[in-house]
Amino acid sequence: MIQIAVMGYGTIGSGVVEVLEINRDSIARRAGEEIAVKYVLDLRDFPDDPIQKKIVHDYQEIVKDPQVRIVVETMGGVEPAYTFVRAMLQAGKHVTTSNKALVAEKGAELIALAREKNVNFMFEASVGGGIPIIRSLNSCLTADEVEEITGIVNGTTNYMLTRMSEEGMEFGDVLREAQAKGYAEKDPTADVKGYDACRKIAILTSLVCRQQVDFEDIHTEGITNISAVDIRYAKAMGRRIKLLAASRKVEDGYVALVAPCMLDASHPLYNVNDVFNAIFVHGNVLGDAMFYGSGAGKLPTASAVVADVVEMAKHLDVNIAVDWSLGKLELVDHRRLRSRFFVRTAADRDAVGQAFGTVEFVTVEGITDECGFLTQEMSGTEYEERAEKLGGILQMIRVQ
């Protein structure tokens, strides 16, 4: 029997315990031994839950117990999770986490420590919930140079943009609905400002380029400025607005960006709606591939965590190499990327023509006090220069 501990008995931690119970027999077959939870670390007590007999409040109890070989971290945040995880690895225990904040900031360091101690630090559930994107990048796609990753990696914002598109709702109204349904947190900042998606694309880019990508270096825009008017324009063009997290290999490095984009029906992410996530990958040998599924939620995310537990149970005395070094990658300026831009402005059509040259004007019934148009393809730098010349910009959304 392999004894494990779970640190954090919230939504995901309790889901891990539940998945281990629901699929106990099949998990044991795949792992080669039965997997049993010995400890659950939490500040709280759970007197009405059978888990109470396994609750501990001091992480050192887990550190000092040689019977515990694998530890699950589902606490969230960088501290105290980092301190606890580091202590577990130092003690020679394998660790898996669903904590994207921890992985984005400390991933390279913890991978190096795990290698030194001949254990594993895994984090499949940190990006895309139950979608197996991390393991695919680390093993299935190792014959490829991944040249592009573009994903819808935040279920909250995707749900909100879907509702805005379907119902014509304003941002504030759909946010309140998402909170009432449990799709958005009481403080939704990390989701709606794009910070959650930013950390996830930082992790994926770090794995692809094999160096540390600091999420603070990634230009990030959220959806707080997307309005029902923007949705009307998108519909008039046969497009949908999605919050995309993307990184791309360019001639002299990698560029990464999180921002709302308008997609047409030919784009592989166009039909990804509600709380679902999808990640598009382009490899120089593979070509295009798509990973789609539940990007959040108790059991889908817990499923990915338990998959890591099984993998570690099968490799208790083996470090599975993850090529992610401590050396920092300096990202290329995102303004070098070329795209078309949708623009709304208070200026008239003559001024638009003088600033942007040939454009495609977009007319929406009932909107007469502003001008909407699509630019030709240009770099972000060129767009900024032309927008400054025009003035009166009400909105800009990239178009793919």
N, C-alpha and C positions, 0 to 999 in steps of 0.2 A: 504494500500500500504506500502511495506517495502522499505525504502530508503537505498541505498548502495553507497559506494565510491570506486573508483579504483585508486590505487597509482601506477603510471607508465603506460604510454600510448604507449609502444613499441609493439613488436609482440604479446606477450601474453595478455597484457592489452587491446589492441584493439580487440583481438580475444574474450575476455570475453564480451566486449560491443556488439560485433557482434553476439555471441551465444545467449545472452539475448534477442536480437532483433529477430533473426531467429526463436527461439523456445519460444517466449514470452508467448503464450497461454498455451502450455503444461507445461512450467516451473511454471506458475501461479497456474495451477491445482495441481501440485505436491507440491508446497510450501504452498498452501492454501491462498496465497495473491499474487497480482501483485508485481513484483520486478522491481524497477526503479533506474537507476543510477542518483544520484544527483550531485556528484562531480567527476572530474577526476584530480588527482594531477600529474603535470609534470612541469619540468623546461621550457619546450618549449610551444609555441603557435601553434595552428593548424587552421589558418585563412580560409582554404579551406575545413575544415571538420565541419560537423554539431556539433561535440562534443565540438567545441570551446566555446560555451556558458556555458559549464559545467566545463571548465578548471579553476583550482586554482593553485597557486604557493606556498602557505603556508599550510603545513599540519595541523597547528593549527586551520584553518577554519573547518576542518573535526572533529578534536578533540572536538571542542566547540559546534558542532551542535548536539543537542540531537535527532534530527530526523533521523540521520544516525545510523543504528543499526549494519550494517555489512560492513566490509572493506576488500577489495581485495588488496593484495600486490603482484605486478609483476615487481618490480624494479630491482631485482637481487643484488647480493653482500650482505655483512653483514652490512655495514654502507653506507648511513643513514637508511637503511631498518629497522635495529634493533631498533634504536631510535624511528622511526615512529610507528612501530608495538607495541612496548612497551607502547607508549603513548596512542594508541588506546585501548589496553587492559585495561590500568589503568583507562580510561574513561568509561569502561563498554561496549565496542563495541566488537563484534565477529570479528575474523580475519581469513582469509584463504590466503595461499601463495603458489606460485609455486617455491619458492626460496630455492633450495637445500643447498646453502652455509649457509643461515640463519638457516635453520632447523638443519643441521648437527652440527653447532656450538652452537646455542642458543635454540634448540628445547625444552630440558627439562625445562629450565628456563621459557620459554614462556608458556609452558603447565601448569606449577605450578602457574604462574600469572593468567592465564585464569581461573584455578580452584578457586583461591582465589576470583576473581571478578565475579564468576558464569557466565562466558561466555565461548566461545570455541575458541581454536586455532587449525585450521585444515590445512593439507598440502598434500592432496592426489596427487596433480600435481607435487610434488617435486621429485618423483621417478616414472619413467616409463611413463611419459606423460599422455596419456589417459587410461593407464592400471590401473584398480582398485585394486592395490596391498595393499595400506595402509589400506583402509577400510576393506579389506579381513583379514588382520592380526589383526586389532583391534576388529573385530566383528565376522566374519564368521569362523575364525580358533581359537577362544578362548578356545575351548574344547581340543585343541591339544598342545603338546609340540613340537614346530617347531625345528627340529634337523638339518635341512640344508636349506639354501637359496643359489641358484646359478643362476646368471642372466647375460644376455646380456643387459646392461642398458644404453648404449651409442650408439645412432644411427649413429653418425659420423664415429666412428671407425669400426662399423659393416659394414657400406657401403664401407669403404675403404678396409677392408679385403675381402669383397665379390668381389670387382672389381679386387683386386690383384689376387684372386683365379681364377676368370673367364677369365681375360685378360693377366695374367702374368706380370702386371705392377709393377714397383718399387714404393716404398713408396712415394718418392718426387713427382713423376708424378701423382699418384692417389690423393695425398693431393691437388695439384693444381687443379685437376678436381673437387674435392669435394668443394673447395672454390669457383670455378667458378659457380657451381650449387647451391650454398647457403647452402650446407650441413655442411660446416666447416667454422668457423669464420676466420677473417683476422689473428688473433692470436689464433691458434688452440691448444695451450699448454694444457689447461685444459682437452681437449678431448684426444689428442694423447698420453699424458703422463699418462693418467689414473686417473687424479685427480677428474674429474667429476664422474666417476664410483665409486671412493673411497668414496666420500661424500654420494652417494646413498646407498652403502652397509653399511656405518656407520649408516645411518638412519634406515634401515631395521633391522640391528642387534640390535640397541638400543630398537626398539619396541619389538623384540623377547625376548631379555634378560631382558627387563624392567629397564635398567640402561643406563647411558650415555656412549656411545662408541665414543672416540675421533678419528676423521678421521686421525689425524697425527700419530696415533699408528698403522695404518693398512699398512702392506707392500704392496707397489704399484709399478707395472711395467706397462708401456704403450706399444705402438706398434711401436715406432720410430725405433727399431732395427730389425723389421721384414722385410725380403727381399724377392725378387722374388725367390731366391734360396731356402729359407725356404718353400715357397709355393710349389715348385717342389717336395721337399722331402715329404711334407704332402700329395700331390696327389699320389705319388708313394706308400704311405701306405694306401690310401683310406680314408684319414682324411682331416679335415678342421681346420684352425686356427681361434679361436675366442677369443676376449678379455672378460674374465669372471670376475665378481665380486662375491665373495663367502664368506659365513660364515657358520661355522659348530659347533655344540655342541660336545665337547669332554668330556672325563672323568672328568676333573678338570676345565672346563670353556668353553669359546668360542674362536675360532680362525677365523680370517678374512684375506682375501687376494684378491688383484686385479692383474691379470697377464694374458698374452696370454696362451692359452691351445690348444692342438691338440685333436680334438674330432673325434670319429669314427661314422659311420652311425647309430649306435644303440643309440647314446646319444640324449636325447630329444631336445637339443639346436643345433644339427647339421644342421638342415634345416632352421634356422632362419637367413635370409639374408637381404641385403640392409639396409634400415634405420629402420627396425623393431626391436623391443625389445621383450624379453621374460624372464620370471622369473620362475624358477623351485623351488618348495617348497616341502620338505619332512617333514611330521608330524608323530609322533609316533602312532597316531590313524588313521589319514586320509590316510597315505601312501603318494603317489606322486600326485602332482597337478602342473599344468602349467598355467601361465598367459601370454597371447600373444597379441600384438597389436602395434599401433603406439606409439613409445616411445618419440616422439618429434613432433614439428610442431605447428603452430598457433592454429588451431581449435581443434585438439585432446587434447592438453594441456589445452586450455581454457574450454573444455567440463568438464574436471576433476575439474577445479576451480569452475565452476558454479554448479557442483554437490555438492561441499562443501557449496556453498552459499545456495542451496536449503535445505540441511541438517540443517544448522544453522537457516534458516527461520522457520523450523519446531520445533526448540528447542530454541527459543529466551530467555526463562527464565530457561533453564536447561543446566548445564555443563555435557557434555558427557565425561565420564572418559576415559583418555588415560594413560595407565600404563607405564610411562617412568620417572624414578626418576632422581634426580640430582646426585646421587651417581655414581662415575665413575667405569666402569668395566675395570679391567686389562686383556687384551687379552693374551691368550696363544701364545707362540712363533710359528709363522707360519711354521717354519722348522720342527715342530713335525709332520706335515701332511705327509702322505705317498702317493706316486704316482710313476708312471714310468716317465722317463725323456728322451726326444729326445735331442741328443747331436751331434753337428758338431765339429770336431777337426782337427787340422793340424797333429796330431800324427798318427802313423800307427796302424794297427789292433793288432799287438803284444802288443804294449803299452796299447791299450784300454783293452785288455784281462787282462793284469797284474793289471790295476787299477780298473776295474769294474767287472772282472770275466765274467760270461756268459752274453752275450748281443745279440741283434738281429741287424745285420748290414743291412743298407738300401742302395741300389744302385740306382743311378739316372743316366740315360744316359747322357753322356757329362760332368759329374762332376767327375774328376779324381785326383784333387790336394788336396783332403780332405777326411775325413772319417765320415760317418753319421751312428748313431746307436741308438737303443732303449735299455735302461737299464731294469733290473728287478725292481719290486716295492721296494722302499726304502724311508726313511725319507729325508727331505730336508737337515738335518744335515749330514747324511751319504753321500748324493750326493756331498755336498760341500767338504767333506774330500776326496772323491775319485777323484773329479775334480781337486783338488789341486795337488794330486799325479800325475794325468795324464798330466796336463798342456796343453797349446796350444788350449784351448777351443775357438771356434769361435761363438757358439750359444748354448743356452739351452732353451728348451720350455717344459713345463710340459705336460703330456699326461693323458687324462681321458678316 
